[in-house]
Amino acid sequence: MPSIKISASVLNSNLAELGKEAAKIAENGVEYVHYDVMDGEFVENITYGSSIQKSILPYTTAKMDTHLMVMHPQRQIKLFADAGSDIITFHVESDCNPDEIIDEIHALGVKAGVAVKPNTPAEAVFPYIEKADMILVMTVEPGYGGQGFIPEMTDKIRLIRAEADRLGKDIDIQVDGGINTETAKLVKEAGANVLVAGTFLFKAENMKTAADSMR
């Protein structure tokens, strides 16, 4: 299994101090800035766009982990690639052809991730495991930060990791939603290796200590 990596979700940071919050991520040894994009259509909430992501880049050396919770990801891919995304993840449930979207992301020199919501079966992402760089298993319903972890999602992680192993693909499996020291143990045992956390990291007295406890 690939090494454990942490992705800090700025959705739960102090957005009035976004540059400083982004700087803290790399300073505390966290590998990724997790940037949640919501369009008010795929999910109810609306967050921020590519121009704000681009404004964060000078403040951090962490990689930019862009999560598109949008209905039409094909409209956003080039904008976010140009805004410094290192990986762009879109939802298999969105209005798109996943194979075409993965190809388009790769053509822009960016890694591609495929996300799956809690009520969507693991098998929905099986066709894309060989082609994608990461599978994101949502462990809460997408749309709002600070929700509680859904324990049943560990079974989905196991199924995806087992299928990746069957295919001989050493793929990253990311989890997003309600991840802290306790739930990190559960998802790692199930086969996840990229752990997204927002509230747990940004509200901690020491972000590095909190991130290390997740590892």
ABEGO torsion letter per residue (X at the ends): XBBBBBBBBAAABBAAAAAAAAAAAAAAGBABBBBBBBAGAABABBBBBAAAAAAAAAABABBBBBBBBBABAAAAAAAAAAAGBABBBBBAABBBBAAAAAAAAAAAGBBBBBBBBAABBAAAAAAAAAABABBBBBABBBGBBGBBBBAAAAAAAAAAAAAAAAAGBBBBBBBBEGBBAAAAAAAAAAGBABBBBBAAAAABABAAAAAAAAX
